[in-house]
Amino acid sequence: MYTAKGQLDRDAMIRQHVPLVRRIAHHMIAKLSPNVELDDLIQVGMMGLAEALSRYEGAQGVQFETFAT
């Protein structure tokens, strides 16, 4: 997912990986305190996704999914 200038298309990458964040949040919610809400966990996961996108360098040969998790 790169732009015409060869830069990572952040918006497209985020849209593509929202299901990954949601899936991980659903797996984790069962292991956490009942006080933790799923929406809060997804929000924190999205913040982590944005942070991973800012640090990801595709030239290193690692898939983004592996890097982000």
N, CA, C and O atoms as a Tinker XYZ file with bonds, in Angstrom:
   276  protein
     1  N      0.823000   -1.178000    0.000000    73     2
     2  CA     0.000000    0.000000    0.000000    64     1     3
     3  C      0.874000    1.251000    0.000000    63     2     4     5
     4  O      1.176000    1.825000    1.046000    81     3
     5  N      1.259000    1.641000   -1.175000    73     3     6
     6  CA     2.122000    2.806000   -1.311000    64     5     7
     7  C      1.454000    3.823000   -2.226000    63     6     8     9
     8  O      0.653000    3.463000   -3.089000    81     7
     9  N      1.786000    5.087000   -2.032000    73     7    10
    10  CA     1.277000    6.147000   -2.888000    64     9    11
    11  C      2.098000    6.177000   -4.167000    63    10    12    13
    12  O      3.061000    5.424000   -4.310000    81    11
    13  N      1.720000    7.042000   -5.092000    73    11    14
    14  CA     2.459000    7.178000   -6.346000    64    13    15
    15  C      3.888000    7.642000   -6.094000    63    14    16    17
    16  O      4.777000    7.373000   -6.902000    81    15
    17  N      4.117000    8.335000   -4.982000    73    15    18
    18  CA     5.459000    8.816000   -4.642000    64    17    19
    19  C      6.289000    7.751000   -3.929000    63    18    20    21
    20  O      7.427000    8.011000   -3.539000    81    19
    21  N      5.730000    6.559000   -3.757000    73    19    22
    22  CA     6.460000    5.488000   -3.102000    64    21    23
    23  C      6.402000    5.544000   -1.584000    63    22    24    25
    24  O      7.145000    4.831000   -0.909000    81    23
    25  N      5.528000    6.384000   -1.040000    73    23    26
    26  CA     5.392000    6.486000    0.410000    64    25    27
    27  C      4.274000    5.564000    0.886000    63    26    28    29
    28  O      3.336000    5.265000    0.147000    81    27
    29  N      4.394000    5.128000    2.115000    73    27    30
    30  CA     3.385000    4.264000    2.706000    64    29    31
    31  C      2.065000    5.019000    2.824000    63    30    32    33
    32  O      2.037000    6.128000    3.356000    81    31
    33  N      0.988000    4.443000    2.342000    73    31    34
    34  CA    -0.343000    5.057000    2.425000    64    33    35
    35  C     -0.944000    4.693000    3.782000    63    34    36    37
    36  O     -1.553000    3.635000    3.943000    81    35
    37  N     -0.762000    5.585000    4.749000    73    35    38
    38  CA    -1.174000    5.324000    6.134000    64    37    39
    39  C     -2.667000    5.039000    6.249000    63    38    40    41
    40  O     -3.062000    4.095000    6.933000    81    39
    41  N     -3.494000    5.834000    5.598000    73    39    42
    42  CA    -4.943000    5.644000    5.708000    64    41    43
    43  C     -5.364000    4.266000    5.190000    63    42    44    45
    44  O     -6.176000    3.581000    5.813000    81    43
    45  N     -4.814000    3.875000    4.064000    73    43    46
    46  CA    -5.157000    2.572000    3.491000    64    45    47
    47  C     -4.661000    1.441000    4.387000    63    46    48    49
    48  O     -5.351000    0.435000    4.556000    81    47
    49  N     -3.479000    1.599000    4.956000    73    47    50
    50  CA    -2.935000    0.575000    5.853000    64    49    51
    51  C     -3.787000    0.453000    7.111000    63    50    52    53
    52  O     -4.039000   -0.657000    7.581000    81    51
    53  N     -4.227000    1.567000    7.653000    73    51    54
    54  CA    -5.070000    1.518000    8.851000    64    53    55
    55  C     -6.388000    0.828000    8.528000    63    54    56    57
    56  O     -6.827000   -0.047000    9.274000    81    55
    57  N     -7.024000    1.213000    7.420000    73    55    58
    58  CA    -8.295000    0.578000    7.034000    64    57    59
    59  C     -8.118000   -0.926000    6.832000    63    58    60    61
    60  O     -8.985000   -1.714000    7.208000    81    59
    61  N     -7.004000   -1.314000    6.244000    73    59    62
    62  CA    -6.756000   -2.725000    5.968000    64    61    63
    63  C     -6.556000   -3.527000    7.255000    63    62    64    65
    64  O     -6.914000   -4.703000    7.307000    81    63
    65  N     -5.994000   -2.909000    8.289000    73    63    66
    66  CA    -5.635000   -3.650000    9.495000    64    65    67
    67  C     -6.589000   -3.465000   10.671000    63    66    68    69
    68  O     -6.328000   -3.976000   11.759000    81    67
    69  N     -7.679000   -2.749000   10.472000    73    67    70
    70  CA    -8.697000   -2.629000   11.529000    64    69    71
    71  C     -9.213000   -4.012000   11.946000    63    70    72    73
    72  O     -9.359000   -4.253000   13.144000    81    71
    73  N     -9.496000   -4.928000   11.013000    73    71    74
    74  CA    -9.960000   -6.255000   11.445000    64    73    75
    75  C     -8.939000   -6.992000   12.320000    63    74    76    77
    76  O     -9.326000   -7.729000   13.227000    81    75
    77  N     -7.659000   -6.803000   12.062000    73    75    78
    78  CA    -6.619000   -7.414000   12.890000    64    77    79
    79  C     -6.687000   -6.877000   14.313000    63    78    80    81
    80  O     -6.610000   -7.645000   15.272000    81    79
    81  N     -6.830000   -5.573000   14.454000    73    79    82
    82  CA    -6.929000   -4.954000   15.782000    64    81    83
    83  C     -8.162000   -5.479000   16.502000    63    82    84    85
    84  O     -8.094000   -5.823000   17.682000    81    83
    85  N     -9.273000   -5.542000   15.808000    73    83    86
    86  CA   -10.517000   -6.021000   16.432000    64    85    87
    87  C    -10.400000   -7.485000   16.852000    63    86    88    89
    88  O    -10.863000   -7.861000   17.929000    81    87
    89  N     -9.788000   -8.304000   16.009000    73    87    90
    90  CA    -9.625000   -9.728000   16.324000    64    89    91
    91  C     -8.753000   -9.916000   17.563000    63    90    92    93
    92  O     -9.082000  -10.715000   18.440000    81    91
    93  N     -7.653000   -9.190000   17.636000    73    91    94
    94  CA    -6.773000   -9.295000   18.803000    64    93    95
    95  C     -7.486000   -8.803000   20.055000    63    94    96    97
    96  O     -7.343000   -9.399000   21.122000    81    95
    97  N     -8.248000   -7.726000   19.937000    73    95    98
    98  CA    -8.992000   -7.196000   21.090000    64    97    99
    99  C    -10.010000   -8.216000   21.588000    63    98   100   101
   100  O    -10.163000   -8.393000   22.796000    81    99
   101  N    -10.700000   -8.880000   20.685000    73    99   102
   102  CA   -11.683000   -9.893000   21.086000    64   101   103
   103  C    -11.011000  -11.068000   21.785000    63   102   104   105
   104  O    -11.580000  -11.634000   22.719000    81   103
   105  N     -9.812000  -11.443000   21.350000    73   103   106
   106  CA    -9.086000  -12.525000   22.019000    64   105   107
   107  C     -8.628000  -12.101000   23.412000    63   106   108   109
   108  O     -8.655000  -12.896000   24.351000    81   107
   109  N     -8.214000  -10.864000   23.538000    73   107   110
   110  CA    -7.675000  -10.383000   24.813000    64   109   111
   111  C     -8.752000  -10.096000   25.850000    63   110   112   113
   112  O     -8.504000  -10.248000   27.046000    81   111
   113  N     -9.935000   -9.687000   25.423000    73   111   114
   114  CA   -10.972000   -9.249000   26.362000    64   113   115
   115  C    -11.358000  -10.371000   27.326000    63   114   116   117
   116  O    -11.702000  -10.098000   28.476000    81   115
   117  N    -11.307000  -11.605000   26.885000    73   115   118
   118  CA   -11.667000  -12.736000   27.743000    64   117   119
   119  C    -10.664000  -12.935000   28.875000    63   118   120   121
   120  O    -11.001000  -13.506000   29.912000    81   119
   121  N     -9.439000  -12.467000   28.680000    73   119   122
   122  CA    -8.382000  -12.670000   29.670000    64   121   123
   123  C     -8.234000  -11.497000   30.628000    63   122   124   125
   124  O     -7.451000  -11.567000   31.575000    81   123
   125  N     -8.969000  -10.430000   30.397000    73   123   126
   126  CA    -8.819000   -9.218000   31.197000    64   125   127
   127  C     -9.956000   -9.069000   32.196000    63   126   128   129
   128  O    -10.950000   -9.795000   32.157000    81   127
   129  N     -9.781000   -8.118000   33.078000    73   127   130
   130  CA   -10.782000   -7.805000   34.093000    64   129   131
   131  C    -12.112000   -7.424000   33.437000    63   130   132   133
   132  O    -12.124000   -6.850000   32.348000    81   131
   133  N    -13.228000   -7.742000   34.095000    73   131   134
   134  CA   -14.535000   -7.351000   33.547000    64   133   135
   135  C    -14.712000   -5.831000   33.448000    63   134   136   137
   136  O    -15.619000   -5.355000   32.765000    81   135
   137  N    -13.854000   -5.078000   34.123000    73   135   138
   138  CA   -13.935000   -3.618000   34.066000    64   137   139
   139  C    -13.445000   -3.054000   32.733000    63   138   140   141
   140  O    -13.749000   -1.910000   32.395000    81   139
   141  N    -12.699000   -3.841000   31.984000    73   139   142
   142  CA   -12.158000   -3.385000   30.702000    64   141   143
   143  C    -13.233000   -3.560000   29.633000    63   142   144   145
   144  O    -13.792000   -4.644000   29.467000    81   143
   145  N    -13.511000   -2.485000   28.917000    73   143   146
   146  CA   -14.526000   -2.543000   27.861000    64   145   147
   147  C    -13.865000   -2.802000   26.508000    63   146   148   149
   148  O    -12.754000   -2.344000   26.241000    81   147
   149  N    -14.566000   -3.534000   25.679000    73   147   150
   150  CA   -14.049000   -3.898000   24.363000    64   149   151
   151  C    -13.715000   -2.662000   23.533000    63   150   152   153
   152  O    -12.668000   -2.621000   22.887000    81   151
   153  N    -14.579000   -1.664000   23.540000    73   151   154
   154  CA   -14.325000   -0.449000   22.752000    64   153   155
   155  C    -13.047000    0.252000   23.193000    63   154   156   157
   156  O    -12.305000    0.774000   22.362000    81   155
   157  N    -12.786000    0.266000   24.500000    73   155   158
   158  CA   -11.557000    0.879000   24.999000    64   157   159
   159  C    -10.338000    0.098000   24.525000    63   158   160   161
   160  O     -9.324000    0.683000   24.144000    81   159
   161  N    -10.444000   -1.215000   24.551000    73   159   162
   162  CA    -9.344000   -2.063000   24.110000    64   161   163
   163  C     -9.072000   -1.868000   22.616000    63   162   164   165
   164  O     -7.917000   -1.824000   22.195000    81   163
   165  N    -10.124000   -1.753000   21.828000    73   163   166
   166  CA    -9.964000   -1.510000   20.390000    64   165   167
   167  C     -9.327000   -0.149000   20.155000    63   166   168   169
   168  O     -8.470000   -0.006000   19.282000    81   167
   169  N     -9.737000    0.850000   20.925000    73   167   170
   170  CA    -9.161000    2.187000   20.774000    64   169   171
   171  C     -7.660000    2.175000   21.063000    63   170   172   173
   172  O     -6.878000    2.779000   20.329000    81   171
   173  N     -7.266000    1.494000   22.122000    73   171   174
   174  CA    -5.839000    1.396000   22.447000    64   173   175
   175  C     -5.109000    0.627000   21.346000    63   174   176   177
   176  O     -3.979000    0.964000   20.992000    81   175
   177  N     -5.755000   -0.400000   20.808000    73   175   178
   178  CA    -5.161000   -1.154000   19.709000    64   177   179
   179  C     -4.959000   -0.300000   18.470000    63   178   180   181
   180  O     -3.956000   -0.442000   17.771000    81   179
   181  N     -5.907000    0.588000   18.195000    73   179   182
   182  CA    -5.773000    1.488000   17.050000    64   181   183
   183  C     -4.632000    2.478000   17.266000    63   182   184   185
   184  O     -3.921000    2.831000   16.325000    81   183
   185  N     -4.464000    2.920000   18.501000    73   183   186
   186  CA    -3.332000    3.805000   18.804000    64   185   187
   187  C     -2.017000    3.059000   18.587000    63   186   188   189
   188  O     -1.057000    3.623000   18.062000    81   187
   189  N     -1.976000    1.795000   18.991000    73   187   190
   190  CA    -0.791000    0.976000   18.761000    64   189   191
   191  C     -0.531000    0.752000   17.282000    63   190   192   193
   192  O      0.619000    0.746000   16.842000    81   191
   193  N     -1.596000    0.568000   16.516000    73   191   194
   194  CA    -1.469000    0.402000   15.069000    64   193   195
   195  C     -0.870000    1.650000   14.438000    63   194   196   197
   196  O      0.020000    1.557000   13.592000    81   195
   197  N     -1.357000    2.818000   14.849000    73   195   198
   198  CA    -0.822000    4.080000   14.321000    64   197   199
   199  C      0.650000    4.234000   14.687000    63   198   200   201
   200  O      1.449000    4.685000   13.866000    81   199
   201  N      1.013000    3.865000   15.904000    73   199   202
   202  CA     2.418000    3.941000   16.332000    64   201   203
   203  C      3.281000    2.983000   15.508000    63   202   204   205
   204  O      4.378000    3.341000   15.080000    81   203
   205  N      2.784000    1.771000   15.291000    73   203   206
   206  CA     3.534000    0.796000   14.495000    64   205   207
   207  C      3.731000    1.298000   13.068000    63   206   208   209
   208  O      4.800000    1.109000   12.487000    81   207
   209  N      2.708000    1.935000   12.497000    73   207   210
   210  CA     2.838000    2.484000   11.144000    64   209   211
   211  C      3.894000    3.575000   11.084000    63   210   212   213
   212  O      4.606000    3.696000   10.087000    81   211
   213  N      4.002000    4.366000   12.135000    73   211   214
   214  CA     4.986000    5.451000   12.121000    64   213   215
   215  C      6.416000    4.918000   12.219000    63   214   216   217
   216  O      7.353000    5.590000   11.788000    81   215
   217  N      6.594000    3.725000   12.778000    73   215   218
   218  CA     7.941000    3.170000   12.940000    64   217   219
   219  C      8.301000    2.118000   11.897000    63   218   220   221
   220  O      9.466000    1.731000   11.796000    81   219
   221  N      7.330000    1.650000   11.123000    73   219   222
   222  CA     7.542000    0.550000   10.187000    64   221   223
   223  C      8.377000    0.976000    8.991000    63   222   224   225
   224  O      8.151000    2.030000    8.397000    81   223
   225  N      9.343000    0.138000    8.653000    73   223   226
   226  CA    10.163000    0.334000    7.454000    64   225   227
   227  C     10.079000   -0.941000    6.623000    63   226   228   229
   228  O     10.697000   -1.952000    6.957000    81   227
   229  N      9.320000   -0.886000    5.554000    73   227   230
   230  CA     9.092000   -2.061000    4.728000    64   229   231
   231  C     10.338000   -2.631000    4.090000    63   230   232   233
   232  O     10.369000   -3.809000    3.735000    81   231
   233  N     11.362000   -1.816000    3.939000    73   231   234
   234  CA    12.593000   -2.270000    3.292000    64   233   235
   235  C     13.345000   -3.294000    4.138000    63   234   236   237
   236  O     14.262000   -3.946000    3.639000    81   235
   237  N     12.977000   -3.447000    5.396000    73   235   238
   238  CA    13.675000   -4.398000    6.259000    64   237   239
   239  C     13.245000   -5.840000    6.008000    63   238   240   241
   240  O     13.828000   -6.767000    6.569000    81   239
   241  N     12.229000   -6.034000    5.168000    73   239   242
   242  CA    11.830000   -7.376000    4.778000    64   241   243
   243  C     10.882000   -8.075000    5.736000    63   242   244   245
   244  O     10.689000   -9.286000    5.628000    81   243
   245  N     10.293000   -7.355000    6.659000    73   243   246
   246  CA     9.348000   -7.936000    7.610000    64   245   247
   247  C      7.943000   -7.487000    7.230000    63   246   248   249
   248  O      7.722000   -6.307000    6.953000    81   247
   249  N      6.991000   -8.418000    7.214000    73   247   250
   250  CA     5.614000   -8.040000    6.916000    64   249   251
   251  C      5.091000   -7.138000    8.021000    63   250   252   253
   252  O      5.469000   -7.279000    9.184000    81   251
   253  N      4.218000   -6.209000    7.649000    73   251   254
   254  CA     3.700000   -5.263000    8.631000    64   253   255
   255  C      2.939000   -5.967000    9.750000    63   254   256   257
   256  O      3.071000   -5.591000   10.915000    81   255
   257  N      2.145000   -6.984000    9.412000    73   255   258
   258  CA     1.371000   -7.695000   10.428000    64   257   259
   259  C      2.282000   -8.281000   11.501000    63   258   260   261
   260  O      1.964000   -8.228000   12.689000    81   259
   261  N      3.403000   -8.833000   11.082000    73   259   262
   262  CA     4.365000   -9.398000   12.026000    64   261   263
   263  C      4.984000   -8.300000   12.867000    63   262   264   265
   264  O      5.120000   -8.451000   14.081000    81   263
   265  N      5.355000   -7.210000   12.245000    73   263   266
   266  CA     5.964000   -6.086000   12.956000    64   265   267
   267  C      4.999000   -5.495000   13.974000    63   266   268   269
   268  O      5.395000   -5.191000   15.099000    81   267
   269  N      3.742000   -5.331000   13.594000    73   267   270
   270  CA     2.763000   -4.661000   14.455000    64   269   271
   271  C      2.341000   -5.509000   15.645000    63   270   272   273
   272  O      1.987000   -4.969000   16.693000    81   271
   273  N      2.373000   -6.822000   15.498000    73   271   274
   274  CA     1.937000   -7.665000   16.607000    64   273   275
   275  C      3.120000   -8.067000   17.432000    63   274   276
   276  O      2.968000   -8.783000   18.422000    81   275
